[in-house]
Amino acid sequence: MLAGAALVSGCGFSQPPPFDPKRIEQIQIENAREEKAPELPPMPTALEPAMNEKREPATRPYLKAATRPYMRELPMTLQEAIHRTVINSYEVRVAGYQAAIDESRILEAESRFDPLVFLDGQLQKSFPQGIGGGSLDPLKIFTQSLEGGFRQNLTSGGQMELKYKVERTSSFTRPPQLFSAATTQPAFYQNDLTLSLTQPLLRDFGAAANMARITIARNDYRISLLDFRDKLEIQLQKVEETYWKLLLAQREVRIQEKLLDDTETMLNLLVNRMAARTDVSQVQVSQTQATLDQRYVDLVRQRYQLVEFAAQLKALMNDPDLPVTSQIQLVATDDPVEDPINFELSDQIETGLQNRLELMQQTLRIDSASTVVKAAENNVLPKLDITAQVGLEGLGFNFNDAVRSQSNTDFITYGLGFQFEVPIGNRQARAIYQRTLLQRQQAIEQWKLTSENVAQDVVVALNNQRQAWHVLVATRRAKFAAEDALEQINAREQAREPLTPTFIELKLSRQSAVADAERQSVQAAVAYNVALEALEKAKGTLLRYNNVVMKEMKGPMFMKTSEIKEEKKKKK
């Protein structure tokens, strides 16, 4: 019995492994030691010559070094980044623990109705006649008892108990004369089998009053599960935005590299023509070289911004194979969506009202408040409890005789009673009931406010999506116009127009205009995809949008209205 009690009480639980922060820190340090960045170049002290000794364009190795990453590149799709985030994100894991904690509280609340096994033993010596002891006591009684059974709280508010008691009683008397021999009476056994029930009839009666904690615990678990979903959606939204920022940085680096190559080509052309003593002087060469160096500065900044976005993406994923300190450069490989997607406002608002987790959570809070109202309403009633008991006793000079007496039903006992009480005025219970009514109405008003906020979020997100598309179309047109203007400049150059400083400045500005137009076009495409993702977040369908399924999200609370109606039709 002791071994069984130890097993039931949970002594078999395994202890978690000890927390070792040093081991985690060492992993980060070792990853950072895998590779080292190249040494920093020295500071220039003078203008580098544009021509070498042979009067040819000088080489510029630092331009290529700026575009050469010192990290190993790893291509990654958006779906893979989302997959790694769902599995490994520490933010998501922390939220998942809270849902598991609240789920265990459901068992805590339900355990109140678990049956209880009890076993009591007693050894007692008494002096029934109450004389002070010693040789003056004419009677001494020794009682040994052992009882055990089952006890259980009922969902109706009552308590039922079934117990079996064995009691052995022996006595002896000593005459008042001193030094007289004691007289021992034969021992006898009394066995009792008793079934008792205590049941409230008014206050504390029914499942509404006694299972309120279980209902509230279940709602709290669902709310925590929705908090987990919220944290997952936020994390995925951050991952997707960071992924598109990484892609944007990659495209900007490519645009800047092409702009740098075009500028270097133009500088070499000017150097060659200056060496041939044609229409180019040192003014045009220095002018172009200054522009080249400034564009090199922009490229360096964009290149290191690319590394920064990759580190942010790794920090969001928390993948043990891709720690932040690892010398791995993530490369975004997916292209942004550039197709017009039309949405109806009414459909989007309906979807948002059916799927936003804030509304689901508030609905659960209203249900919990309604449960508390029912319990408080029951608490206003007077207290009226009945007790009933029936027993089967057996008497005998030994245990077997007592059992035999029980089997013959020689002694059947029973009892019936009641207890009634009511506070005068009952002000406390009535005040609690009034408070719960107000709290429930407050939760309902909060649901209305939340629904308004959801509709507003959907409207704003849809407007941003439409705006992002129009901006994308406009930037694409501006890009085509800028490219056409540069082609006209190149045509004039091929037609042998003199390369005057004004013409050089015009061509350099047109090159910058084309690069800026391309950047704005890519930025608009990224903004359009971010707006699409924000619209899905506003509707509460971001997980479905990213093909992420939470198996726990089942039941009417997590179903659409149309799906609930369909289920009811199937049941009918």
C-alpha angles and dihedrals in degrees: 000000000000091000091050092049090051091051093048092048091059104254089142094070114122118234118241118249116268118268111251112185092175092064092052092047091050091055091056092048094048092051090052090054095057095093137000129221118246119265119272116260121246123262113265115236102191143017111288113234117256091213133045128221091282090057090247128128110286120238119252108201094171090069092062092042091059091060097043112091118216091209129084111255123231119189114221135181123216092246091054091050090051091048092052091047094052091051103039111021112126090206090058093044093053091052090048092058091057091055090050090048092053090047089058089053088063089061089047090056094044092049089073087079096046114119116255126218115207136181124187129182131186139182116194138176117196142175105213096187091058097227113152099258137252121077092338093070110100094187136034124180127200116198126190118184137175124183134173140163148119131299127185137177112227127221087235089067098257133110127229125198133185116185141165120209129192117192127182118195127189130171142179134191131214118205117237091250113097120251092014120145117259121244114227119209119212115262120245135196129226118193120191128191108188134181114190134178131192114190131175114220101189120009114041091013122137139019093282091068100035103039097044092104091053092050092048092047091052091049091048089053091052090048090051089048089054089048087055089051090049092053090047092050092048091049093048090048090054091047093051093046091048091047091055090046088053090050090048091051090050092051091047090052090052092048091049092047090053091047090050092049091050091049092048090049090051091048092052090049091053092047092052092048091047089052089051088052095235127133097316127093135182089271094069092042094051090043092054094042091054089052090048092053092047091051088049088056090054090049093052091052093048092047094055091043086058090056090049094054091048089053091050091052091050090049091053094048096046089200109173088216090055108039119177091248094054117111093236123123113210115220119203110223104177120098118226120251111263101176124109111251115194121207132187112229095219092052092048093050091048090050091049093050090051099045110029109114093214090066091046091051093048090049088055091049090052089051090051090049090051090051091052090049091056091049091048091048089054090049091062091065122094119261114257117164129172126203124202129182136177126181144178116214131191130193130195146135089254137024095262092052090051092051090048090051089053093050089053090053090229094154119034117175131189140172138190129188145152139211125206130183138155129178114239106253091359088222098158095054092045092050091050091050091051091049093052090051090054092047091052092050089048090054090050092052089048089054090054090050091048092051090053090050091049092052090048092050091052092048092050093045092049091049090050090051092052092045091050090054094051090048090050091052092048094048091049090055090047089052092054091048093050091049091050091051091052091049089055090052091049090050090053090050092051088051088065097255110171113264096233121168088256092053092046090051090049093051094046091050091049090051090052090047091054091048092048091048090051091049092050090049092052091044090052091050091051091046090051091054092046089051090052090051091047090052091054089049090051090052093047093240100108094115092051089046089057095041093248115146126195108202091199091065096091135119133055093301091063099038132092119252091248091051092051091051090049091052091051091051090052091051091050 
